[in-house]
Amino acid sequence: MIKKYKGVVVPMVTPVTADGHLDTVSVKRIIQFFARHGVAPLLMGTTGEGNSVSRDDGLLLVKTAVKAAEGKVFIYAGLTGNCFAEQLRQAEAYAQAGADVIVATLPSYYALTEKQMADYYMSLADHIQRPLMLYNILATTHMSIPVEVIRTLADHPHIVGLKDSERDLDRMAACIAISRDRPDFSYFCGWAAQSAHALKLGADGIVPSTGNFVPKMFQTLYEAAVAGNDEVAERMQKETNEIATIYQKGRTLGESLTALKVMMQVRGLCEPWMLMPLSRLAEEEERMIREKAADHIIIKELGDALD
């Protein structure tokens, strides 16, 4: 079964200038970097500081990304916030700007019942002019969309998939089972460390933040897993997990996003400025991250040359 929505979707960082404005030059550079390796961007997700991006910059980000992609990859636009009316306006603006899919997290100010979760997504799907993907991320919303709610929402003709970042293997298997035999609903694993496992179970795609730095490795992992080449997929999984420790180990989520931008700075993709309330790391810490990232690039390029 060939699905429309599949493959590697990288939750792209949002590059900004020192004064907090969107860095459109870096946006173009990153999108083109992704497109060269066949991976699509998810704009304004958790890795993209979605809750901190202003309305105007969010629209500019989508417009810039759509233009830079030149139709080579889908553009997934993240939708966050607690005001439903504002979300509808943003979703419509993103759709008009050319976003292919809207990816929405739950509003997170109030604890929601299962019915409220279902009603929220049903209402979004009824009103917006683009395919809608559910985004479950317990770590930031502090709520989990129940599997049965997902099963119900999968029947809506405008809801095309689920991006699930919850770290629960039983839940993963249950959600993949919902999508496995449906041509109109895709499962994307947002737990990067389990990418190979999820694909082996039948996931349609993966959403790895480390893909900002090494998109080619995740595309190799995906292609190997789909082809049934478990050895290569597992090797790529192990190597990308090791790279992830450079920016994640011992840091809060917000600090890790800053560190990831430092790594991307080594590739000349963007500067490590952050949107409030996040901030840059200490100079010495940034220096150590750059050294480790540079070492990885040198080792990887040498290995590719020897191959």
C-alpha positions as CSV (number, residue, x, y, z in Angstrom):
1,M,0.0,0.0,0.0
2,I,1.5,3.3,-1.1
3,K,0.5,6.2,1.1
4,K,0.7,9.9,0.3
5,Y,2.1,10.9,3.6
6,K,5.2,8.9,4.5
7,G,9.0,9.1,4.9
8,V,11.3,11.3,7.0
9,V,9.8,14.6,8.3
10,V,12.3,16.6,10.3
11,P,10.9,18.9,13.0
12,M,12.9,21.9,11.8
13,V,14.5,24.4,14.1
14,T,13.3,28.0,13.6
15,P,16.3,30.1,12.8
16,V,16.2,33.7,14.2
17,T,18.5,36.7,14.4
18,A,20.0,38.1,17.6
19,D,17.1,40.5,17.9
20,G,14.5,37.7,17.6
21,H,13.4,38.2,14.0
22,L,13.0,35.3,11.6
23,D,16.2,34.6,9.7
24,T,14.7,34.0,6.3
25,V,18.1,33.4,4.6
26,S,18.8,30.5,7.0
27,V,15.3,29.2,6.5
28,K,16.0,28.9,2.8
29,R,19.3,27.3,3.4
30,I,17.9,24.6,5.8
31,I,14.9,23.8,3.5
32,Q,17.2,23.3,0.5
33,F,19.5,21.2,2.7
34,F,16.6,19.0,3.6
35,A,15.3,18.8,0.0
36,R,18.7,17.6,-1.3
37,H,18.3,14.6,1.0
38,G,14.7,13.9,0.3
39,V,13.3,14.8,3.8
40,A,10.4,17.2,4.5
41,P,10.2,19.9,7.2
42,L,7.7,20.2,10.0
43,L,7.7,23.9,10.8
44,M,6.9,25.3,14.3
45,G,6.8,21.9,16.1
46,T,8.4,21.5,19.5
47,T,11.9,21.6,18.0
48,G,10.9,24.7,16.1
49,E,9.8,26.6,19.2
50,G,6.3,26.7,17.8
51,N,4.7,28.3,20.9
52,S,7.2,31.2,20.7
53,V,6.9,32.1,17.1
54,S,4.7,35.2,16.4
55,R,1.8,35.1,14.1
56,D,3.5,37.2,11.5
57,D,6.8,35.3,11.6
58,G,4.9,32.0,11.5
59,L,3.2,33.0,8.2
60,L,6.5,34.4,6.8
61,L,8.2,31.1,7.8
62,V,5.6,29.1,5.9
63,K,5.9,31.3,2.8
64,T,9.7,31.2,2.8
65,A,9.8,27.4,3.2
66,V,7.2,26.8,0.5
67,K,9.2,29.0,-1.9
68,A,12.5,27.4,-1.0
69,A,11.1,23.8,-1.3
70,E,10.1,24.4,-5.0
71,G,7.6,21.6,-4.7
72,K,10.2,19.0,-4.0
73,V,9.0,18.1,-0.5
74,F,5.8,18.5,1.4
75,I,5.6,21.4,3.9
76,Y,4.1,20.4,7.3
77,A,3.0,23.5,9.3
78,G,2.7,23.2,13.1
79,L,-0.3,24.7,14.8
80,T,-0.2,25.5,18.6
81,G,-2.0,27.7,21.0
82,N,-5.1,27.9,23.2
83,C,-7.4,30.2,21.2
84,F,-9.4,28.2,18.7
85,A,-10.4,31.2,16.6
86,E,-6.8,32.3,16.3
87,Q,-5.8,28.8,15.3
88,L,-8.4,28.7,12.6
89,R,-7.1,32.0,11.2
90,Q,-3.5,30.7,11.3
91,A,-4.3,27.4,9.7
92,E,-6.1,29.2,6.9
93,A,-3.2,31.6,6.4
94,Y,-0.7,28.7,6.3
95,A,-2.9,26.9,3.8
96,Q,-3.1,29.9,1.5
97,A,0.6,30.3,1.8
98,G,1.1,26.8,0.4
99,A,1.5,24.5,3.4
100,D,0.5,20.9,2.5
101,V,-0.5,19.6,5.9
102,I,-1.5,21.3,9.2
103,V,-0.1,19.5,12.3
104,A,-1.9,20.4,15.4
105,T,-1.1,19.8,19.1
106,L,-3.7,19.9,21.8
107,P,-4.4,23.2,23.5
108,S,-2.7,22.7,26.8
109,Y,-3.9,25.3,29.3
110,Y,-6.8,23.2,30.6
111,A,-6.8,19.4,31.3
112,L,-9.2,18.1,28.6
113,T,-11.6,15.1,28.7
114,E,-11.5,12.5,25.9
115,K,-14.6,14.1,24.4
116,Q,-13.1,17.6,24.4
117,M,-10.0,16.3,22.7
118,A,-12.1,14.6,20.0
119,D,-14.3,17.6,19.5
120,Y,-11.3,19.9,19.2
121,Y,-9.8,17.9,16.4
122,M,-13.1,17.3,14.7
123,S,-13.9,21.0,14.7
124,L,-10.4,21.8,13.3
125,A,-10.8,19.3,10.6
126,D,-14.2,20.5,9.7
127,H,-13.1,24.1,9.2
128,I,-9.5,24.2,7.8
129,Q,-8.7,24.0,4.1
130,R,-5.8,21.5,4.3
131,P,-5.3,17.9,5.5
132,L,-4.9,17.8,9.3
133,M,-2.4,15.6,11.2
134,L,-2.8,15.0,15.0
135,Y,0.3,15.7,17.1
136,N,0.5,13.8,20.4
137,I,3.3,15.0,22.7
138,L,2.8,14.3,26.4
139,A,6.1,16.0,27.4
140,T,4.8,19.5,26.5
141,T,1.0,19.3,26.6
142,H,0.9,17.1,29.7
143,M,-1.9,15.2,28.1
144,S,-2.0,12.0,26.0
145,I,-4.6,11.5,23.2
146,P,-6.1,8.1,24.0
147,V,-5.7,5.4,21.4
148,E,-9.5,5.1,21.1
149,V,-9.9,8.8,20.4
150,I,-7.3,8.4,17.7
151,R,-9.2,5.5,16.2
152,T,-12.3,7.6,16.1
153,L,-10.6,10.6,14.6
154,A,-8.9,8.5,11.9
155,D,-12.4,8.1,10.3
156,H,-12.6,11.8,9.6
157,P,-12.0,12.4,5.9
158,H,-9.7,15.4,6.5
159,I,-7.5,13.9,9.2
160,V,-4.7,12.1,7.5
161,G,-2.4,10.9,10.2
162,L,-0.8,11.0,13.7
163,K,2.6,12.3,14.7
164,D,3.2,10.6,18.1
165,S,6.1,11.6,20.4
166,E,5.0,9.6,23.4
167,R,7.5,7.1,24.7
168,D,5.3,4.1,25.1
169,L,6.0,1.0,23.0
170,D,2.6,-0.6,23.6
171,R,0.9,2.6,22.6
172,M,3.1,2.8,19.5
173,A,2.1,-0.7,18.4
174,A,-1.6,0.1,19.0
175,C,-1.5,3.3,16.9
176,I,0.4,1.7,14.1
177,A,-2.3,-1.0,14.0
178,I,-4.9,1.7,13.4
179,S,-2.9,3.1,10.4
180,R,-1.5,-0.1,9.0
181,D,-4.4,-1.1,6.7
182,R,-5.7,2.4,6.0
183,P,-4.5,4.2,2.9
184,D,-5.9,7.5,4.2
185,F,-4.2,7.6,7.7
186,S,-0.5,7.6,8.4
187,Y,1.5,7.0,11.6
188,F,4.7,9.0,12.1
189,C,7.0,8.1,15.0
190,G,8.2,11.2,16.9
191,W,10.3,9.1,19.3
192,A,13.6,9.3,17.3
193,A,15.4,6.6,19.3
194,Q,12.8,4.1,18.2
195,S,12.7,5.0,14.5
196,A,13.9,1.7,13.2
197,H,11.7,-0.3,15.5
198,A,8.6,1.8,14.6
199,L,9.2,1.3,10.8
200,K,9.7,-2.4,11.3
201,L,6.3,-2.5,13.0
202,G,4.7,-0.7,10.0
203,A,5.0,3.0,10.7
204,D,4.7,5.2,7.7
205,G,7.3,7.7,8.7
206,I,9.6,9.2,11.3
207,V,10.0,12.7,12.8
208,P,13.6,12.9,14.2
209,S,14.9,16.2,15.6
210,T,18.5,15.0,15.0
211,G,17.6,15.0,11.3
212,N,18.2,18.8,11.4
213,F,21.9,17.9,11.6
214,V,22.1,14.6,9.7
215,P,19.0,14.3,7.4
216,K,20.9,11.9,5.1
217,M,21.4,9.3,7.8
218,F,17.7,9.3,8.7
219,Q,16.7,9.0,5.0
220,T,19.2,6.0,4.8
221,L,17.6,4.5,7.9
222,Y,14.1,4.9,6.5
223,E,15.0,3.4,3.1
224,A,16.7,0.5,4.7
225,A,13.8,-0.2,7.0
226,V,11.3,-0.1,4.2
227,A,13.4,-2.4,2.2
228,G,13.7,-4.9,5.1
229,N,17.4,-4.3,5.5
230,D,17.4,-4.5,9.3
231,E,21.2,-4.5,9.6
232,V,21.6,-1.1,8.0
233,A,18.5,0.4,9.7
234,E,19.8,-0.7,13.1
235,R,23.3,0.6,12.4
236,M,21.9,4.0,11.4
237,Q,19.7,4.0,14.5
238,K,22.7,3.4,16.8
239,E,24.8,6.1,15.1
240,T,22.0,8.7,15.1
241,N,21.3,7.9,18.8
242,E,24.9,8.6,19.6
243,I,24.8,11.9,17.7
244,A,21.7,12.9,19.7
245,T,23.6,12.7,22.9
246,I,25.8,15.6,21.8
247,Y,22.9,18.0,22.2
248,Q,20.5,16.1,24.5
249,K,22.4,14.4,27.3
250,G,22.2,16.2,30.6
251,R,20.1,19.1,29.2
252,T,16.5,20.2,29.5
253,L,14.4,20.2,26.4
254,G,14.8,23.9,25.9
255,E,18.6,23.7,26.4
256,S,18.9,20.8,23.9
257,L,17.2,22.9,21.2
258,T,19.8,25.6,21.7
259,A,22.5,23.0,21.5
260,L,21.0,21.6,18.3
261,K,21.3,25.0,16.7
262,V,24.9,25.2,17.8
263,M,25.5,21.9,15.9
264,M,23.7,23.3,12.8
265,Q,26.0,26.4,13.1
266,V,28.9,24.0,12.4
267,R,27.3,23.1,9.1
268,G,26.7,26.8,8.3
269,L,23.0,26.4,8.4
270,C,22.0,28.9,11.1
271,E,23.1,30.8,14.2
272,P,22.1,29.5,17.7
273,W,19.9,32.4,18.7
274,M,16.7,31.5,20.5
275,L,13.2,33.0,21.0
276,M,12.2,34.0,24.5
277,P,11.9,32.4,27.0
278,L,14.7,30.2,25.7
279,S,18.3,31.5,25.5
280,R,21.7,30.6,24.4
281,L,24.1,28.4,26.3
282,A,27.3,29.5,28.0
283,E,30.2,30.3,25.6
284,E,32.3,27.4,26.8
285,E,29.5,24.9,26.5
286,E,28.7,26.0,22.9
287,R,32.4,25.6,22.1
288,M,32.4,22.0,23.3
289,I,29.3,21.2,21.3
290,R,30.8,22.7,18.1
291,E,33.9,20.6,18.6
292,K,31.9,17.4,19.0
293,A,29.7,18.2,16.0
294,A,32.7,19.0,13.9
295,D,34.4,15.7,14.9
296,H,31.3,13.8,13.8
297,I,31.3,15.5,10.4
298,I,35.0,14.8,9.8
299,I,34.6,11.1,10.9
300,K,31.5,10.6,8.7
301,E,33.0,12.2,5.7
302,L,36.1,10.2,6.0
303,G,34.1,7.0,6.3
304,D,32.0,7.9,3.2
305,A,35.2,8.5,1.3
306,L,36.6,5.1,2.3
307,D,33.3,3.4,1.3
